[in-house]
Amino acid sequence: MATPGPHELKLDPKYDDYDFPTTAPTPQNGHPGHTTPEQDAQVFQLRSVLEAAGYTQNLDTLTMLRFLRARKFNVELAKQMFIDCEKWRKEYAGIGVDELVRTFDYKERPEVFKYYPQYYHKTDKDGRPLYIEQLGNADLTAMAKITSEERMIQNLVCEYEKMADPRLPACSRKFGQLLETSCTIMDLKGVGIARATSVYGYLGAVSAISQNYYPERLGKLYIINAPWGFAGVFSIVKRFLDPVTVSKIHVLGTGYEKELLKQVPAENLPKAFGGQCDCPGGCPLSDAGPWQDPELVKEPKWAKKAEKASDAIDNTQLPGPTEGAAGTAPPAAGPVTTEPAAQPAVAPNTQAAT
């Protein structure tokens, strides 16, 4: 199907209150600003059937389009995906996603980072948030002394929420175009069979959450320092993946720098990966990016303040792993990635420095 020429996104005043650009920069069929009249009608149809079923939240046009694209614009399948997602959001962690992201405090994060760095760092050349994940030292047995797998997954859920708001809106404002995805670098340096096996259950669980409840968020994925044989395995796996998904994934060995620098400005890429950036205190802990600019970032919708300090989740007594915690989502299909994840769920400072 030919991609329609760019046009303004048809907004619904009841649900759409965007204060950032709403036209996708790349002319891809079914993306905001590049939809057909039939696809616009399917957005209206999906929203209407969901309203008739009693749903009143998350019915904005960008969300409707993401669920429709994830199900090839099959309204019935998109409807079921949305309903499953809303059920999960309401029940997750016993308090629901909205309450979790407002109150969760991941105090053990610095210690967890020693084994498993996961962080956002500036943007790629297209303006997407750059997300970096290093699996080489991941050791769930050691990390279990610091936190629980359940809390690690809850932290990832909070980060999925922060991916949508405030990071992507801030990037969209900075670059003057709609940005709905991130660029991920997954570093497999030091990952052997034994270590990969130890974290596979965790990775599978969070990957399933990403695919089933946060659709259409992967922009590009660079798998670097891939061990011997990985590319061969992936060549088989990709036969079962959607061609659009496959086109986003790049499997690279140890000579990855040139390819990465085609996508990421050298000044934004940490020196550890062949770039020029060396943030004070280290790039992994800097959280540098447009979302730190008070001129670009606004308080996210999830950042409603708890009424009293005791409402926050207490981290002084870290819970042990909950039986079946990693199995709270359907099994993942395709490449395993926990994107997005990084910072503790706290609202950014929206006040200009004095």
Secondary structure, DSSP 8 states (H G I E B T S, - for coil): ------------TTT----S--S-SS--TTSTT---HHHHHHHHHHHHHHHHTT--SS--HHHHHHHHHHTTT-HHHHHHHHHHHHHHHHHGGGT-HHHHHHH---TTHHHHHTT--EEEEEE-TTS-EEEEEE-TT--HHHHTTTS-HHHHHHHHHHHHHHIIIIIHHHHHHHHTS----EEEEEE-TT--HHHHHHHHHHHHHHHHHHHHHS-S-EEEEEEES--TTHHHHHHHHGGGS-HHHHHHEEE--S--HHHHHHHS-TTTSBGGGTSSB--TT-HHHH--SGGG-TTT----TT----SSGGGS---SS-----TTGGGSS----SS----S--S-S-----S---
